[in-house]
Protein backbone atom coordinates (compact mmCIF):
# COMPACT_ATOMS: atom_id res chain seq x y z
CA UNK A 1 0.00 0.00 0.00
CA UNK A 2 2.89 2.40 0.71
CA UNK A 3 4.17 1.98 -2.86
CA UNK A 4 0.71 2.65 -4.28
CA UNK A 5 0.35 5.70 -2.06
CA UNK A 6 3.77 6.97 -3.15
CA UNK A 7 2.67 6.50 -6.76
CA UNK A 8 -0.22 8.93 -6.15
CA UNK A 9 2.29 11.56 -5.04
CA UNK A 10 4.55 10.87 -8.01
CA UNK A 11 1.81 11.07 -10.64
CA UNK A 12 -0.57 13.71 -9.28
CA UNK A 13 -0.98 17.05 -11.01
CA UNK A 14 -2.27 18.58 -7.77
CA UNK A 15 -0.01 20.65 -5.53
CA UNK A 16 -1.20 18.70 -2.47
CA UNK A 17 -3.45 15.72 -1.76
CA UNK A 18 -5.49 14.61 1.23
CA UNK A 19 -5.83 11.07 2.56
CA UNK A 20 -9.38 11.00 1.19
CA UNK A 21 -8.15 11.93 -2.28
CA UNK A 22 -5.46 9.25 -2.13
CA UNK A 23 -8.05 6.67 -1.06
CA UNK A 24 -10.39 7.72 -3.91
CA UNK A 25 -7.61 7.47 -6.51
CA UNK A 26 -6.60 4.04 -5.27
CA UNK A 27 -10.13 2.78 -4.73
CA UNK A 28 -9.45 1.86 -1.10
CA UNK A 29 -10.63 3.02 2.32
CA UNK A 30 -9.14 6.11 3.92
CA UNK A 31 -8.12 3.93 6.86
CA UNK A 32 -5.91 1.77 4.68
CA UNK A 33 -4.12 4.88 3.41
CA UNK A 34 -3.43 6.24 6.89
CA UNK A 35 -0.60 3.83 7.71
CA UNK A 36 1.04 4.41 4.36
CA UNK A 37 0.95 8.17 4.79
CA UNK A 38 2.49 7.83 8.28
CA UNK A 39 5.19 5.60 6.85
CA UNK A 40 6.02 8.01 4.02
CA UNK A 41 6.10 10.89 6.52
CA UNK A 42 8.46 9.01 8.84
CA UNK A 43 11.03 8.36 6.13
CA UNK A 44 10.85 11.94 4.88
CA UNK A 45 9.38 11.34 1.43
CA UNK A 46 6.27 13.45 1.98
CA UNK A 47 5.44 16.42 4.16
CA UNK A 48 2.30 17.75 5.81
CA UNK A 49 1.30 21.24 4.75
CA UNK A 50 -0.99 23.81 6.29
CA UNK A 51 -4.14 24.28 4.25
CA UNK A 52 -5.90 27.47 5.35
CA UNK A 53 -9.64 27.07 5.25
CA UNK A 54 -9.49 23.27 5.10
CA UNK A 55 -10.12 20.90 7.96
CA UNK A 56 -8.31 18.09 6.16
CA UNK A 57 -4.58 17.57 6.31
CA UNK A 58 -2.79 18.09 3.01
CA UNK A 59 0.38 16.31 1.94
CA UNK A 60 2.89 16.59 -0.88
CA UNK A 61 6.05 14.89 -2.06
CA UNK A 62 9.03 16.79 -0.66
CA UNK A 63 11.22 18.56 -3.17
CA UNK A 64 14.19 16.90 -1.52
CA UNK A 65 12.41 13.59 -0.92
CA UNK A 66 15.11 11.26 -2.20
CA UNK A 67 17.92 13.06 -0.40
CA UNK A 68 15.93 13.23 2.84
CA UNK A 69 15.37 9.49 2.67
CA UNK A 70 19.11 9.11 3.34
CA UNK A 71 19.68 11.80 5.97
CA UNK A 72 19.48 12.05 9.72
CA UNK A 73 16.05 13.68 9.21
CA UNK A 74 14.83 10.18 8.44
CA UNK A 75 13.22 9.02 11.67
CA UNK A 76 13.65 5.37 10.69
CA UNK A 77 17.45 5.78 10.64
CA UNK A 78 17.29 7.45 14.04
CA UNK A 79 15.12 4.60 15.36
CA UNK A 80 17.59 2.02 14.04
CA UNK A 81 20.46 3.81 15.76
CA UNK A 82 18.52 4.02 19.02
CA UNK A 83 17.59 0.33 18.80
CA UNK A 84 21.23 -0.63 18.22
CA UNK A 85 22.38 1.47 21.19
CA UNK A 86 19.73 -0.07 23.44
CA UNK A 87 20.71 -3.57 22.35
CA UNK A 88 24.42 -2.89 22.84
CA UNK A 89 23.75 -1.62 26.37
CA UNK A 90 21.83 -4.78 27.27
CA UNK A 91 24.32 -7.34 25.91
CA UNK A 92 27.83 -8.35 26.89
CA UNK A 93 30.87 -7.91 24.67
CA UNK A 94 31.22 -11.67 24.02
CA UNK A 95 27.58 -12.05 22.97
CA UNK A 96 27.09 -12.49 19.18
CA UNK A 97 24.11 -10.13 19.37
CA UNK A 98 26.40 -7.46 20.84
CA UNK A 99 28.75 -7.82 17.87
CA UNK A 100 25.90 -7.63 15.35
CA UNK A 101 24.31 -4.63 17.09
CA UNK A 102 27.65 -2.83 17.25
CA UNK A 103 28.13 -3.45 13.53
CA UNK A 104 24.62 -2.14 12.86
CA UNK A 105 25.26 1.02 14.89
CA UNK A 106 28.65 1.57 13.28
CA UNK A 107 27.16 1.16 9.80
CA UNK A 108 24.43 3.75 10.39
CA UNK A 109 26.86 6.17 12.04
CA UNK A 110 29.27 5.79 9.11
CA UNK A 111 26.51 6.32 6.56
CA UNK A 112 25.20 9.41 8.34
CA UNK A 113 28.73 10.84 8.43
CA UNK A 114 29.29 10.19 4.70
CA UNK A 115 25.89 11.30 3.44
CA UNK A 116 26.48 15.09 3.57
CA UNK A 117 29.38 14.77 1.12
CA UNK A 118 27.35 12.52 -1.14
CA UNK A 119 24.36 14.89 -1.04
CA UNK A 120 26.61 17.83 -1.87
CA UNK A 121 27.88 15.93 -4.91
CA UNK A 122 24.25 15.16 -5.86
CA UNK A 123 23.31 18.85 -5.63
CA UNK A 124 26.28 19.79 -7.82
CA UNK A 125 25.23 17.11 -10.31
CA UNK A 126 21.66 18.43 -10.33
CA UNK A 127 22.85 22.01 -10.85
CA UNK A 128 24.95 21.05 -13.86
CA UNK A 129 22.44 18.65 -15.40
CA UNK A 130 19.14 20.47 -14.95
CA UNK A 131 17.49 22.82 -17.32
Secondary structure as UniProt FT lines:
FT   HELIX           2..11
FT   HELIX           19..26
FT   HELIX           30..42
FT   TURN            43..44
FT   STRAND          46..49
FT   TURN            52..53
FT   STRAND          58..61
FT   TURN            63..64
FT   HELIX           65..68
FT   TURN            69..70
FT   TURN            72..73
FT   HELIX           75..89
FT   TURN            93..94
FT   HELIX           96..129
//
